[in-house]
Amino acid sequence: MGQFIPIALAVAGTAMQQAETERVARKQDDATAQSLLNQSRRQQEADSKVNEQIAQTEQSTAADEREQSLAQFTQQLNRSRKQAVAGLDSPFGGQAFQAGNTEARAGADSAAARTAGLMARIEAPRLQRQGEAFDYGRLATDIDGLSREAAGQSFIDQMRLRNIRRRPGADLLSGGLMAAGGAMGGGTMAGATPASASFGNNLDALYEQPGARPRYGYGIPRGSILGN
């Protein structure tokens, strides 16, 4: 029974120390997994934005820009039309003169429409590429923002991981139990040693105890024949 208590204390201290080690390892694994999950989410957001921009670029055409440019050029030509045909609206002249004026105005309008169409076709690709460049710039800004967020989240995750440490109280208690068990076990063994050692190192003392039988040496009882 005396040896059971030191062993129980040592086992309890060892078990507590092992449990603390497993707790720290488990929390570190959880923190690492959460950090990887956070980085994966940021990467998914970046991939989503890139894929969205790629799909938008694939479907990009100059049709909208051409219509917009054509409308702008036509509007500008309509503003200048009054000045261009100012000399063709004269009420004077005969029928042939008036017919010529009408034909001239129609020719001017047709030429203006052709010019506006050509200018719109020329301007549309430039506006298309300009719009795509703006989209790429916004995408780069978004990716850079996600990169900064990922770096900040990684720093926070690393700080949390480094803050996962062993609890001093648990280590102190487990160490105390192990030390107490060792001290009690050593004390029990030390208390049993002097009695056996005193007789083991001095055999003559055994035979001097009350009721001890005579000791024989080489078949001759000591103290019986030679002592006489």
C-alpha positions in Angstrom: 0.0 0.0 0.0 2.9 2.3 0.7 4.2 1.9 -2.8 0.8 2.4 -4.4 0.5 6.1 -3.5 3.8 7.3 -5.0 3.0 5.3 -8.2 -0.5 6.8 -8.4 0.8 10.3 -7.9 3.5 9.8 -10.6 0.9 8.3 -13.0 -1.5 11.2 -12.4 1.2 13.8 -13.0 2.2 12.1 -16.2 -1.4 11.8 -17.4 -2.0 15.4 -16.7 1.1 16.5 -18.6 0.2 14.3 -21.6 -3.4 15.7 -21.6 -2.0 19.3 -21.6 0.3 18.4 -24.5 -2.6 17.0 -26.5 -4.8 20.0 -25.7 -2.1 22.4 -27.0 -1.6 20.3 -30.1 -5.3 20.1 -30.8 -5.8 23.8 -30.4 -2.8 24.5 -32.7 -4.3 22.1 -35.3 -7.6 23.9 -35.1 -6.0 27.3 -35.5 -4.0 26.1 -38.5 -7.0 24.7 -40.2 -9.0 27.9 -39.6 -6.1 29.9 -41.1 -6.1 27.7 -44.2 -9.8 28.1 -44.5 -9.6 31.9 -44.2 -6.9 32.0 -47.0 -9.0 29.7 -49.1 -12.0 32.0 -48.8 -10.0 35.0 -49.9 -8.6 33.0 -52.9 -12.1 31.9 -53.9 -13.2 35.6 -53.9 -10.3 36.6 -56.0 -10.9 33.7 -58.5 -14.6 34.6 -58.7 -13.8 38.2 -59.6 -11.2 37.1 -62.2 -13.6 34.6 -63.8 -16.4 37.2 -63.9 -14.1 39.6 -65.7 -13.0 37.0 -68.1 -16.6 36.1 -68.9 -17.5 39.8 -69.3 -14.5 40.3 -71.7 -15.4 37.3 -73.8 -18.9 38.7 -74.3 -17.7 42.2 -74.9 -18.5 43.7 -78.4 -18.3 47.1 -79.9 -22.0 47.2 -80.8 -23.0 49.3 -77.8 -20.2 51.7 -78.2 -20.9 52.0 -81.9 -24.5 52.9 -81.2 -23.5 55.4 -78.6 -20.9 57.0 -80.8 -23.3 57.1 -83.8 -25.9 58.8 -81.6 -23.4 61.4 -80.4 -22.0 62.1 -83.9 -25.6 62.4 -85.3 -26.6 64.8 -82.6 -23.5 66.9 -83.3 -24.2 66.9 -87.1 -27.8 67.9 -86.4 -26.6 70.8 -84.5 -24.4 71.9 -87.4 -26.9 71.1 -90.1 -28.7 74.4 -89.9 -25.4 76.2 -90.7 -24.5 73.7 -93.4 -27.8 74.1 -95.3 -28.4 77.7 -94.5 -27.8 78.8 -98.1 -30.1 76.1 -99.5 -33.3 77.3 -97.8 -33.7 80.4 -100.0 -37.3 81.0 -101.1 -36.1 82.6 -104.3 -35.6 80.9 -107.5 -37.6 78.8 -109.9 -38.8 75.2 -109.7 -35.5 73.8 -110.9 -33.6 75.9 -108.3 -35.8 74.6 -105.5 -35.4 71.0 -106.7 -31.7 71.5 -106.7 -31.8 72.9 -103.2 -33.8 69.9 -102.0 -31.4 67.5 -103.7 -28.5 69.3 -102.2 -29.9 69.1 -98.7 -30.6 65.4 -99.2 -27.1 64.9 -100.3 -25.7 66.8 -97.4 -27.8 64.8 -95.0 -26.8 61.5 -96.6 -23.1 62.5 -96.5 -23.5 63.5 -92.9 -25.1 60.1 -92.0 -22.3 58.2 -93.8 -19.7 60.3 -92.1 -21.3 59.7 -88.7 -21.5 56.0 -89.3 -17.8 55.8 -90.3 -16.7 57.8 -87.4 -18.8 55.7 -85.1 -17.2 52.5 -86.4 -13.8 54.0 -85.9 -14.5 55.3 -82.4 -16.4 52.2 -81.2 -13.3 49.8 -80.8 -11.4 52.5 -79.0 -14.3 53.0 -76.6 -14.6 49.3 -76.2 -10.9 48.8 -75.3 -11.1 51.9 -73.0 -14.0 50.3 -71.1 -12.2 47.0 -70.8 -9.1 48.9 -69.5 -11.3 50.5 -66.8 -12.7 47.1 -65.9 -9.1 45.6 -65.7 -8.2 48.5 -63.4 -11.1 47.9 -61.1 -10.2 44.2 -61.1 -6.6 44.9 -60.2 -7.9 47.2 -57.4 -10.2 44.5 -56.1 -7.5 41.9 -56.2 -5.0 44.1 -54.4 -7.6 44.8 -51.7 -8.2 41.1 -51.3 -4.5 40.5 -51.1 -4.2 43.0 -48.3 -7.1 41.5 -46.5 -5.5 38.0 -46.8 -2.2 39.3 -45.5 -3.9 40.9 -42.5 -5.9 37.8 -41.8 -2.8 35.7 -42.0 -1.0 37.9 -39.5 -4.0 37.6 -37.1 -4.1 33.9 -37.5 -0.3 33.6 -36.8 -0.7 35.7 -33.7 -3.5 33.4 -32.5 -1.4 30.4 -33.2 1.6 31.7 -31.3 -0.6 32.6 -28.4 -1.6 29.0 -27.9 0.7 27.8 -25.2 0.8 25.4 -22.3 -0.9 26.4 -19.1 1.6 27.1 -16.4 -0.8 25.9 -13.7 -1.3 22.5 -15.3 2.5 22.0 -15.8 3.1 23.1 -12.2 0.5 20.8 -10.8 1.6 17.8 -12.9 5.2 18.4 -12.1 4.3 18.7 -8.4 2.5 15.4 -8.5 5.4 13.6 -10.2 7.9 15.1 -7.8 5.8 14.1 -4.8 5.4 10.6 -6.1 9.2 10.3 -6.7 10.0 11.7 -3.3 7.6 9.4 -1.5 8.8 6.4 -3.4 12.4 7.3 -2.7 11.7 7.8 1.0 10.0 4.4 1.3 13.0 2.6 -0.2 15.4 4.6 1.8 13.5 3.8 5.0 13.8 0.0 4.3 17.5 0.1 3.5 19.2 0.7 6.9 17.7 -2.3 8.7 18.8 -4.8 6.1 22.1 -3.0 5.5 23.0 -3.1 9.2 22.6 -6.9 9.3 24.0 -7.5 5.8 27.2 -5.7 6.5 27.7 -7.1 10.0 26.7 -10.8 9.9 28.1 -11.3 13.4 25.3 -9.1 14.7 22.7 -11.6 13.5 24.2 -14.3 15.7 24.4 -12.1 18.6 20.6 -11.6 18.6 18.7 -13.3 21.5 17.6 -16.9 20.5 20.1 -17.1 17.6 21.7 -20.5 17.0 25.4 -20.9 17.0 27.2 -20.2 13.8 29.3 -22.9 12.2 32.5 -22.4 10.2 33.9 -25.3 8.3 31.6 -27.7 10.2 32.9 -26.5 13.6 30.5 -24.4 15.8 32.1 -21.1 16.6 32.4 -20.3 20.2 31.8 -23.9 21.3 35.2 -25.7 20.8 37.6 -23.1 19.6 36.3 -20.6 22.1 36.9 -23.0 24.9 
